[in-house]
Amino acid sequence: MTTLIASRPRSRPAHPPGATYCAYTPDGTRLVTVGSNNTTRLYKTGYEGEPTNIDDCQEQNLALATSNNYFVAGSEDGTVSLYSLDTNAFDRFLLRTSLPVRDVAISPDHQWCAVASDELTVRLVGVHDNTQLRTLKEHGKPTKHLTFDPKGSLLALSCTDGVIYMYSLTAEHPELIRKVDGVIGRLDTESDASSRAVWHPDGRAFAVPTPTRDIQVISKNDWEKQRVFKNGHDGDITALSWSPNGALLASAGRDKKLLIWSAKDQSVIARYEYPNVTDICWHPTKNLASFTTSDGELYISPDFVPEQFASLLRLPKQPAPFIHDPLTELSNNTRRLEVSGPKPDARPRRDSVDADLDDLLDENYGQDDDFVVDDDGAGYTLNAGRKRPAEDDAIYESHPTKRGHFVQPQHHPSFQPGSTPWRGNRKYLCLNLIGFVWTVDQDSHNTVTVEFYDHEFHRDFHFTDTFLYDKACLNDKGSLFSCPPKDDGSPAVVFYRPHETWTQRNDWRIQLPKGEAVLAMSLSDSYITVTTTGNYVRIYTLFGIPVRVYRPKSTPMVTCASWRDYVLTMGNGPVGADGLSRLLYTIENIKRDEVCQNEDTVALPEGATVKSVFFSDNGDPCIYDSTGTLLTLLHWRRPSRAVWVPLLDTRLLPRLASGRKKESYFPIAVADNKFHCIILKGGDQYPYFPRPLLSEFDFAVPLTSAKPKKKKSSKKKQQRNGDDLMDLDGEDSDNGNSTASEANDSDSDSENNNNNNTDPLTTKESLPLTQSFLLSSLRAAQLSDMLESSRSTASQRATLARLELDIDKTLLQLLAIECREGEDRGMRALEVVQLMKDRTGRMIEAAGKVAERYGRRILGEKIREVGERRVAGGEDGGSEGEEDPFA
């Protein structure tokens, strides 16, 4: 509903015809105007008398910025002047430029003044010491407008080439961090049309006029387009300004319209009709606004917002108009109390000197003076445990207490594996090796697209989504979707669409109980698993038959994953000493009704979080954490035996060894003994459109960060040993003799090049073999566990035998290296032999011959003793009952 304002404020002739600008001081006590003449006018707020004049100023003023004690004006002659509001007089020149000044801005801390001119650079000059000067020159184009963000850490430049350049001011030298292109149009510096980036008061976004005469909101975190204020103006926009709390937006254009918009729904709530408006400014606290025109007139408009909408100005600071606001996304630790003011149950603060002692003696020790128990999870102790408030604290008028972390645990937020947050109006619902699902917000509905990598088996499809699905899963059997409950009371919905059936394809939907939303879900070849905000785990068959509903012990739930008949659920457990909840997981076989692991701990370093959870192609659970480490679960089919084993630490990848490259990785899957992921550059945390290609990395157990040494001879010897031992899997026992004799043909002078003080794990020759031994042992242990718990096939048993043979081959190559190192490596070499899996004595015999050919007679005798005990069924010399590391 729009209102045409009938009561027009009277015109005040402030300056001669020409560009005229106005601005309130931050405390709202004065209004300053500058124009084409050499007089500046100061209007006292609430005073109807004549303004105070400052004469003998520069003429043709084109820019204005104010502080409580001074204001700065920039003129066409290239001078930037500072005027004192204490003496109402000219103070000094801050800066001179060779070309006309187009805009000035004062930083939020009032220490710096940014100056834009027709020159190709922007200057930052110290207000109190103009010898402090910084130059911004990476944009390379004249700047028409510039604005500081509310924190003063960013400076937005709107340049004549139609690009918004973002400079970071956190370092000593300003750095260009982003170019926002395709939003504003190309404008001359003398044009009366505006391309100014006007920051929202919450600092998370800015609004900017577009060539289509709309107003586009751009988010700061991802620089994507958000909500649009459209269909309001029929001419180019000339002025733009947010209300102090961000609830309203005022705009003026060449169409003689001055509009007031509601930021919440982007609708026009009031209209003025004034031509040639050049500048608009809001009073910091009152329902009052002023604007100037190119005719030199000033309008001071009390009751600027109509009475029926005036309550919007009295609201606390409002969030920027996002399409999908991250602050309102469903998460366990973002439930906020959206009210402000003192808490009704807060105890009054005691002012006595012995207050701290009284607190210690109080029976309610540990409660802060404004302590409120958050027993219903509503977020009364927001951001407890943080030393500094978050960006969004000011939006919700919340202030964490220093003692809050004693009573308010910090839960791990819930997440959907393989999905990304909203970025603009797009989001990936699912990314895996089968394909990907993404959605586009079309305001009234969404459009969902499902694409597959293998088009021989499945065809891509897309559909119009009126349910607004925000989560999805995809596999070879079908696709699964879910949507949150609606504000109108509509419940959350789970939707499954099979790819093909032997009957007519049967899509199905299930509605969850009212008020219950989906936190995470997973899809396997047998079951659908859904975890909800009601702290329930709901398990269905692929065609919607509920088979189990239960409440897990670890709540709130975090995520889930599934593979065949196995389901892994993860939730928040007990609170640790640091105030963070420990993550607990449970794995169960739904078909057999067996619990493999019950409320076991997820192994995470301090401060780390889980980024993704999934099963490998062989059916083993894997996690990827925020430190960049990929881990898999070993012995998870044996109750209380599970252990998390690292497969890869991406921080130790050779591509990052130089330290010059900074990138992160978005996990996709573990398949074919490789880590499949998407490489993210430029500080991104999630992939975006267009869809990037998948990358894969070989596993590498983190053993050392030392750079491998380059030795040409070592590479040749390693290749020779590998070629010699390839025939050990034959049937003839002569293969062992052949291996031993060929392994002895290494260079006889290799011992002269060895350094006995070198760590054997860091040599280029032994490190790959050590990695191969660890990874092969891990795969063999996981395969052995699977064969013990299921009906094994001949091919699976053959694969296990082959893995064990590969382990022994690797150990035999390590033995050759140890023998070449010298006699003092004898005990280490004997340990290598004891790790061999072969029980027939064939590999032990080959190991003994390798030792003899290198002249290690004592080692050869020890190896024969080990072989004799092993053939006789005895131990290898270790402690009684001792098992192999991965047995």
N, C-alpha and C positions, 0 to 999 in steps of 0.2 A: 504494500500500500504506500503510495507516494502522496506527499502533501505539497501543494504550491504555497509558498510562504507569501502571504498578502502584505504583511507589515514590512515595508522596505526601510532599511536604515538610511539615514540622511547622508548625503555626500559631503565630504570635507575636502576642499581644495588644498592638497598638501604641497604639490609641486607643479611646475609647468608641464604641459603635455610632453610625454616621453616615458621611457621605461621607469617604473616606480616599484620599489620593493619595501616590505615591512617585516618586522620580527619582534616578538615579545622577548623580554629578558627571561631567563629560566625561572626566576621567582615570581614572574607575572606582574610586577609593579609598574613596568613601563612598556610602551610600544614605540619602537624606533622606525622611522621611515627615511628613505633616501631616494633621490630622483635626479633629474637632469640639471637642476640648478646647484648653486654652491651653498645651499642651506639644508641642514639636517634637522628634522623635527622629532621632539620627544614628547609623547603623550602619556600622561599619568592615568593609570587604570582607574576607572570610576569617576574621573574628573571631567566635567563638561566644558571647562574653560579653555582658554587658548593654550596651545602647546608651548614648550620651551624650545627655542631655536638655537642651533649652533651655526654661526655664520662663518664665512670665509673658508668653507670646505672646498674640496675638489669638486669639479663639475662632472656631469655625465657619469654618475655612479651607477654601476651595473651589478653590484653584488653587496650583500650585507650578512653579517653574522654577529650574534650578541652573546654577552656574558652578563653576569650580575653587576660587575664593576666597570665594564668597558664594552665597546662594540667596535667592529672592524668593517670598513667599507673599501671596496675596490672600484677604481674608476677607469675610464676609457684611456686616460693618459698613461696607464701602466703603474700607477702608484697604489699601494695598499696602506691605508691610514688607520691609526688606532686612536679612538676617542675615549676619554674618561667620563664615566657616568657620575663620578663623585664631584667633579668640577664642571661637568657639562661643557667641556672644551676639547680642542684638538690636543693630543698628547705627543705623538711622534709618528714617523713613517716606519712601517715594518719592513717593506720590501718595494723594490722598483723592478718592473719588467719592461722589456723593449716593445711589447705589443699590448693591446688592451686586455685588461683583466676581465674575465668572464664569470668567475665564481670564487667565493671564499667560504671556508667552513672552519669552525673552532672545534677542537677535539673535546670529548666529554670531560676530560680532566682539566680543560682550560689552559693547557700548557703549550699547545701547538696550534698554528693556523695554516691550513692548506690553501694554496693559491693556484687557480687555474687561469690560463691566459691563452691567447692565440699562439703562443710559443708551443714547441713540441714537448716541453717538459712541464712537470708540476712541482712546485716548491713547497716544502714543509719548513716553516720558520718558527723559531721559539718566540712565544708571545712576550715573555719577560726578558729574553736575551736574543735579539735578532741575529746574533753572530752564529747561533745554532741553526744550521741550515742543512736540509736533506733534499735530494733531488730524485724525482721519479721520472725515468726517461725510457722505460722499456716499452711503453705503449706506442711512442713514435708518431702520435697524431695530436692535433689540437683538442683540448678538453673543453666541453661545453658546460658540464656540471660535475660536481664532486660532493660526496657525503661520507661522513664517518658513521660506522655502525655504533649502536648504543654503548658498546664496551670500549670503543676506540681502538680495537685490534685490527680492523679492516677499513680500507678506504676505497670507495667505489668511484671510478671515473667513467663518465659517459662521454665518449669521444665522437668526433665528427664522422668516423668511418662506420658508425652503427654497431660498435662493439663496446660492451661494458668491461672494463679492466679492473680486476680485484687485486689490490696490494695488501700484503700482510705487514703490519707495523710492529709485530712483536719482537723482531730482531733489531739490532742496531741500524742495519741498512734495510730499508723497505724492499720487499721481494714480491714480484708479480707471481701470483699463485693460480690465477684463473682468468680466462677470457670467456665471457658470456656473449655468445653471438646468436644472431637470429631472433632477437627480441625487440630491440629499438631500431629505428630507422636512421638513415644518414641525414644529418641536419647540419646546416651551417651554424657557426657560433653566433651569428647575428639574428638567426631565426627566432621568432617569438614562440614557436612550438617547443614543447619540453620533452626531454628524454632523461630527466633526473631520476636516479634510483633512490627512492624514499624508503628508509628502513622502518620496518614495523617496530614499535616500542619493545617487543619481547626479544628483538635481535636475531631471530631465527630466519627471517625472510625480509625481502624488500619488494616494493611495488614500483612499476615503471610503466609509463605510457608507451603504447605500441603504434606502429603506422596504421593499424586497422581501427584506431580511435578507441581501443579498449585499454584496460589497465590490467597488466599481467603481474601476478605474484610469483617470485622466484625464491626457492628455499636456499639457505646458506650452506647446508651440509652437503647436498649433492648437486646444487645449481640447476635443479630441474624445475619446470613450470608447474605451478600449483593452480589455485583458483584464479578465475578471470572475472573482473568487473566489466561486463559487456552490455552493449545495446543501450548505452546511456547518452553518448555524445555523437553528434553528426559532423563535428569538425575536429581538427587537431587539438589535443589537450595541451593547455598552456601552463597549468599549475596543479599541484598535487600535494596533499598533506594529510597525515594520520592524526586522529585525535590523541590526546596524551595517554589514554589507556588502550589504544588500539582497537576499540570497538567500532569506530566510525572512520570513514575516509571521505575527505572533501576534494572535489576536482572541478576545474573550470576549463572551458574550451572556446575555440573560435566560433562555435555555434551560439554564443551568448548565454550558455547554460552554466550555472554553478550548482553542482549536485552534491548531496550528502548520501553516502552509501552505508549500508549495514555490512560490517565485515563478516558477520556470521553466515549470511546467506547471499551476499553480494547483490542485494536489491537496493533500489533507490528509495529512500524514505522521505526526502525533501528536495525541493528545487528552488533555486533563485534564478532570475533572468537578468544577467548583467553582461554587457559587452566588454571585450578587451581586458579581461582580468589577467594580471601578470603574476600575482603572488597571493598566497593564502597562508595565514598562521592562526593556530588555536591558542587560546589562553591556557596556561598549564593546569588550572584548577576549576575554572568557571565555565558555565555554558555561554561562552563568548568567543567570537572569532572576528578577525579583521582581514580585509583583502584590499588590494590596490589595483589600479587599472593603468593602461598606457596613456590615459588622458590626464594623469597626475592626480587622480582622486583617491581618497582613502575612505573606506567604509568600515565602521566599527559596529558590529551586529550583536547586540545582546539577545539572549534567547535564540541563538543561532540554530540550535536543534529544537524542533517543535516539542511542545509540552508532552505529547504522548510518547515521544522517544527520548526525552531528556534523561530518563532513568539509565539509559545505556552509558551516559557519561559518568555516572556515579558507580559503575561497576569497577571491581579491581582490574588490574592489567589482564587483558584478554589474549589468548593465543592467536598467532598468525593464522590466516585462513588457508590451511593445507587441504589437499584432496583427501589424504589419509594421514592424519596427524600422528607422528610417532608417540606423542604423549598419551594418546587415547588408545593405542594398540593394546590388545589383551595380553597381559603378562602378570606373573605372580607378584612381582615386586614393583608394580607401577600403579597400585590402587591408591588413589589420592583423595584427600579430603578437600573438596573444592569450596571451602568456606574460609573466611578470614576473621580476624578479631581474636580477643582473648578467649581462652578456653574456660568454660563455666566452672569446671571442677578444679582449676589450677589453684594451688596453695599460694597465698601471698608471700612475696619474698621478704625474708627477715633482714633487717638492716643492722643488726647488732654485730659487734666486732667478733663475737664468739660464734658466729653463724656456722662456720665450717665445723667447729667442735660439736655444736648442737646437732649438726647433720650426722656426725659420726655416732653420737650417742642415741640418735633417734632410732626407734624400732623399725622405721621404714627406711633404713639406710639403703642407698642405691637409687632412690627416687629423686629426680631433679625437682626444682621448685615449681616448674611448670610441667610436671610429669603427668602423662595420661596413658593408661594401659591400653595397648592396641590388641585387645583380646579377640576382636572379630576380624582382624586383617584389613581394616578399612584405611590404613595408612596414616594414623594419627602421628606417628613418629617418623615422618618422611625423611629419607636419606640418612637414617641414623648411621653413625660410624664414619661419616665423611668429614674430613677436616675443612673442606671448602664446599659452599653450596653449589649445586648444579645450575646450569643455565636456566632451567625451567622453574627453579624455586620461586623466583620473583613473580612468575605468572600466577602461581597458586598461593601466593602470600604465605609460604611455608618457610620455617627456619629450623634446621636441625639443632638439637641440643648436644652438648659435649658428652653427656652420659647416656644418650639414647641407645647406643649400641649394646649396653648392658642388658636391655630388656627387649629390644626389637631385632630379631634375627634377619639377616640378609639372605633371601632365598635366591637360588639359581633360577633365572627366568625360563619359562617354557619356550620351546622352539619346534618347528617342523623341519626335520632333516631334508636337505636338498632344496629349500625354498629361500627366497630373499625378501626383505621388506619392500614396501611400496617405495618407488622412486619416481616422483612425478605421478603420472597416471598409469604406470606399468609395473608389473611385478611378475617374477618367476614363481609359479606355484610348485614346480617340481623339476629337478635336474638329476638325471641318472644316465646309465649306459644304454637304456632302452630308448630314451628320447627326452623330450622336455615339454612342459606345460607352462604357458604364460597367459596372462590376462591383461586387458586394457580397460580402464574405467572410462565409460562413455556418459557419465553423469547419471542418466536414467537407468542404465544397465551396464553390464560388462560384456566383453567379447572374449571368449576363451579359445585358445588354439592349442592343439595337441599335435606335435610333430615327432616322427620316429626316425632313427638313424637308418634302419633297415627297411626300405620301402617294398622289398619283396614279400615280407610277411604281413605288414600292416600299412594301411593308408592313413595319411594325415587327415585330421578333421578339425572343424571349429564350429562353435555354436554361440548363439546369443544367450547370455547368462542373466536371467532376471532374479536369481537367488543370491547373486553376489558372492560366489565361492571365493574363499581366501586360502584354502589349503587343498593339496592334491597329492595323490600317489599314482605311480604308473609302473606296470610290469607287462609281461607277455600275455597275461590273462585278461586284463582290463584296466580301467582307470577309475580312481576313487576321488570324490570331491566332498568338501564340507563347507558350510556357510555359518556365520555366527547368528545368534538371535537378533531380531530387528527391534527397533525402538517401539514399533506398534504392537509388540507382544508376540510376534511370530516366532516360533521356536527354531532352534538350530536344526539343520537338515544334513544328513549324510546321504550322498548319491553315488551309486556304483553303476558303471557302464561296462559290460563285458565286450571284448573285441569280437568274439564269435562264439556261438553255441550250436549244439546239434538240433536245437529247437529254434523257434522264432526268438530273436534276441530280446531279452527281458531286462530292461533297465529297472532299477528299483530305488526308492527313497525311503528313509526312515527319519522320523522326527524325534529329536531328543526331548526329555522333559522340559517344561517351560523354565526359562532362566538358566539352563545348563548349556555351556558352550564347549566346543572342541578345542583342546589344548594342542594335541598332536595325534596323529594316526599313522598306521602302517598297513601295507598290503603285501601278502605273500601268496603262494600258489594254493593255499588252503584256507586261510582265515583273513578277516579284516579286524584290526585292533584299533579302538578309539579310546583315548584318555580325555577326560572332561574336567571342567571347573567344579563339578560336584564331587570331585575326588573319587570318581568311578573309573574302572577299566571295563569297557564293553567290547566283547568279542563276538563276531558274527561269522557265519559261513559266507562264501562268495556270493550267495544269492539271498542274503539277508536273514538267515535263521539265527536268532540269538542263542549262543551256546554257553555263554558265561558272562556274568556281571558280578564284579566284586570290588570292594574298596581296598586299595593297597595300604600297606603299613607306612610307607614313606610318602608323605604328602607335604606341600602341593606337588602334583605331578610335573615332570619336566618334559619328557619325550618318550618315544617308544620306537621299536623296530621289530621286524619279524622275518622269518625265513622258514618256508615249509610249515612244519607243525610247531616250531619254536617261536616264542614271543619274549622279547626283552622290554621291560618297562623300567623307567628311571625316574626317581623322585628325590625330593629334599628330605634329608634325615636329621639327625641330631646336630645341634649347633656347636661348632668348635670354639676354641679359645679366642679366635679372631673375630667371632661374631657371625661367621658365614656358615651356612648349612652345608653339611657333608652330603655329597651325592651318593645315593644307594641304588643298586640295580637288582632286578630279579629276572631270572630266566626260567621258563617253564615250558614243558611239552604239553600242549593243549590236548592233543589226541590221546596220549597215554595218561594224562592227568598226573604228570611227574614234575617236581620242582628240582631243577638242576642247581641253581644258585638262589639263595633266599636272603634278600636284603644285605648283599655284600657291598663293600665300599668301592666306588670308582676311584682309581688311583690318579690323583691330580696333584701337581705341585701347588705351593701356597699362592693364592691369588689367581690361579688359572681357572678357566671355565671350559665346558665341553662345547665344541662348535658343531659337531655332527656325530651321529650314531648310525651304524649300518652293519649288515652282514656281508662278508666277502662272498665271492662266487662259489667258494667251497663250504659256505655256511658257518663261518667263524665270526663272532662279534668283533667289531672294530670301533674305535673312537678316534676323533681328531680334536685336539684341544687348542686353546688359544695360544699356547707356546709354539705351535707349529709342529707338534709331535703326533705321529700316527702310531697307535698301539692296537694290538690284538689280544684277545683273551685266550689263554691256554688252560687246558684241563677243565673247561667250563662245564663239561658233562658230568664231572665228578663233584659231588657236594663238598663245599669247603676246601676245594683244591685249586680253585681258579686263581690265576695270576695274570696281570697285565704286562705284556712284553712289548717293548718299543720296536717298531719295524723301520721307522724313518724319522729323523729329526730334520725338518726342512731348513733349519737355521745352519746346518752343517753341509748343505749342498755345495758342490764345487763351484756352481755358477754364482754363489754368493760369497765365495772365499775372499775375493778382492776387497769386499766392503764397499765398493762403489755402486753396486746394484742393490736397490731396495724393492722388494716385491713380497707379496703374500700369496697364499694358495687357498682356493675354495674347494673343499673336498667333494668328490663325486662318488668314487667307488674304489674298492680293492678287487682286482680281477687279474687273472693270468700272472699272479705274483708280481703285480705292479700297482703303484698308487696312481689313480687317475684323478686329475684335478683341473681347475682352471686357474691360470696364472693371472694375478691381479697386480696392476702397477699403479703408480701415482697415489698411493695411500688408500686406494679403494678397498673396501671390506667385502663387497659382494659384486658379482658380475652384472653387467647391464647390456642393453641392446646397442648394436646388433650382437647376436649371441657369439661369444668368443669360442675359439676352438679348444678342444680338450687336449691336455698334455698328460704325459705319464712319466713316472720316475721309478727306477729300480729301488728295491728295498736296500737299506743300509743301516744296520744296527749301530746306534751311536757308541763308538768305542773310543775315538780320539778325534780331536779337532786339528791335530798337526797336519801340515801339508805334506803329502807323500813325496819322498825324494825320488829324483829321476835318475835311474841307473839303467843304461842300455843293456848291460850284461845280465842284469837280473831279469829283464823282460824276456830275453832269449832263453834263459835257463828255465823260467816258469813255463814258457811255451813248450820247451822240450820235455819237461817232466809231465806236462798235461798230455802231450801226444803219446808218451811212452806208456802211460797208465790207462789209456782208453780201452785196451784189450783185456782188462782184468775181469770183465763180466762174461768171458767165454766159458765153455764147459771144461776145457783142458786144464789140468793142473800145471802144465808147462807155462801157462800164461804168467804165473807168478815168477818163474825163473826169468822169463823174458823181460818182465818189468824191472826186476832187480838189476839185471845186467845192463839194460839200457839207461836206467837212472844213474848208473855209475859213469856214464860217458859225458858227464858235465865237464866244464873246463877245469883242468887240474890246478890252475893258479887262481881259482875264485876265492880261495881262503885269504889271499893277500889283499883282496879288496874289501874284506868284511871288517866291520867295526864291532868288536865284542861288547862295547858299552852301549850300543844302540838298542832301544826298546824293540823287541822282536815284533810287536804289534804295529809299529809305525813304518816298517819297511815296505817299500812298494811291492815286494814279492810276496810277503806273508799276509799283508792286510786283506787282499781279496780272498785269499784262501780261508782266513779266519772268518770273514763275512759269509763265505759260502758254507762253511761248517755250521755256523750258528743258524743261518736261515734254513739249511737243509734239515738240521735237527729239529727246528721248530715245525717245519711242514710235516716231517715224519711223525712227530708227537701228536699233532692235530689230526692227521690221517689215522693214526693208530687209535686215538680216542673215538673217532667216528666209526671205525670198523668194529670196535668192541661194543658199541651201543646200538648197532644196526646190523642187518643182514648184509654181510660183505659179499662182493662179487669177485670173480677171478681177476678181472682187470684192476680192481682196487687193491687186491693183495699183491698183484704184480707191481703196481705203482709203489706200494710201500717198500717192497724188496728192492726196487730200483733206487729209491731214495736212500735206503740204508747203504746200498753199494756206493752211491755217490758220496756219502759221508765218509766211507772208508777210503775212497780214492783221494778225497781232499786231505784226509789225515796222513795218507801215505806221502803226498807231496809236501806237507808240512814237515814230516819226518825227514825227508831228504834235505830240506833247508836246515833243519836243526843239526843234522849230521855234518853238513858242510861248515857250520859255524864253529865247530871244535868240540873237544872232549868235555869241556865244562858245561856244555848244553845237554849232557847225557840224561840227567834226571828229567829235564823238560821233554826230551825225546821219548823217554819211557812213558811219561804221562800221555803223550800223543797216542802211543800204541794202546794203552789201556782204554782209551776212548772209542776204539773201533767197535763196530756193531757185529762183525762177522764172528760166528761161533764155530765155524768149521775148521779153523786154523789156517785157512788158505792165505788170508791177508796177513796174519801174524808171521807166517813163513816168508812172505814177500818182504815184510818189514825187517826181519832178521837178516835177509840177504842184502838189503839196502845198507844196513849198518855195517855188515862185514866188508862190503865193497868200498866203503869209506874208511875202513880201517878202525872202526869203533868196536873192538873185540869185546870189551866189558859190556857195552850196551847190547851187543848181539847175544851174549849169554843171558842177560836179564830179559830180553825179549823172548828167548826160547823158554825160559821159566814161566813167563806169563802165558805163552801158548800152551805149554803142558798143563798148567792149571785150568786153563779155559776149556781145553778138550776133555779134561777129566771131570769137568763140571764144577770146578772150584771158583774162587774169587780171583780178581786180577791183581790182588795186592793191596786193594783199598780197604777201608774199614768195613767191618761185617755189616751187611744189610744196607750199604751205601748204594744209592741209585745214581744214574746219570742225570745231568742237569735237566734235561728235557724229557726224561722217561715218564 
